Amino acid sequence: MNISYGAEANSAGNIDPNIILRKVGRRGYIFVLLALLVVVAGGYLVLNNPLLPVKQFGVTGDISADQRMQILISLAGIDGDSNDIRLIQASVESISWVESASVLRQWPNRISIDVVPQRAIALWNDVGYISSNGDVFIANYQSQIQLAKLYGPVSREVEVMRQYQSLNNTLLETGRSIAMLSLDSRGAWTLIDDLGIEVKLGKEDLLERVQRLLFIVERIDSMGRLNEVSQIDTRYSNGVAVSWQDDSGGLGLAKFIKPNRVKKL
């Protein structure tokens, strides 16, 4: 009786072991690949399993121990069985001084939170801090040393910060800096420099007026009388007005203002 073994049999009707090994090899490869997919998928499901309770929160980032504690306290109200990463992230980022937070679930029941804090560039309206992006925040962990004071109407924080950066960079080129910058409700700007001199800038051509200010300050400084200046008003089309602390500076305004000057707001 003849028995057919299909493709595995040779012409003599004997089974070819090489063919069988090749087929088993291909099947084994497919089996291993499927097993790996099952492991990866299973790991993902375990890590994101809402039924697996969170037992521990880990907080990292360039922050103090008190800041870490504030974050952990803010998470105390979150259900320990919750695995909603977005909820945890939103809770952390709702803290005023937190710029951003990334949240990652770690095996088996730990949540890792990496925090990027806001960086204060200046004080804002004497009640908070302001970042380089114009974000206003409240924090008890910032040092107020060497911070400029910025003032302005609500909703114009970004504009004030940009103006501060632009004007302060100009002053820094001459070794000076802004100690205070204010934008009033009429849109007029006033600054106080690091020497305590008040400068009226008005509403327009601010960089041009600051350049004029620096020129006049250099002249007064060459006379050794810079510490006697109280206020400089740059709101003129072709000059500035200088006020002295004792009103007896002995330097006429004509030395700093050209004839036919026109004052602008």
Secondary structure, DSSP 8 states (H G I E B T S, - for coil): -----GGGB-TTS-B-HHHHHHHHHHHHHHHHHHHHHHHHHHHHHHHT-TTS---EEEEEES--HHHHHHHHHHTTTS-TT---HHHHHHHHHTSTTEEEEEEEEETTTEEEEEEEE----EEETTTEEE-TT--EE--SS---TT-EEEE--TT-HHHHHHHHHHHHHHHHTTT--EEEEEE-TTS-EEEEETT--EEEEESS-HHHHHHHHHHHHHHHHHTT-GGGEEEEE--BSSB-EEEETTS-----GGGTB-SS--B--
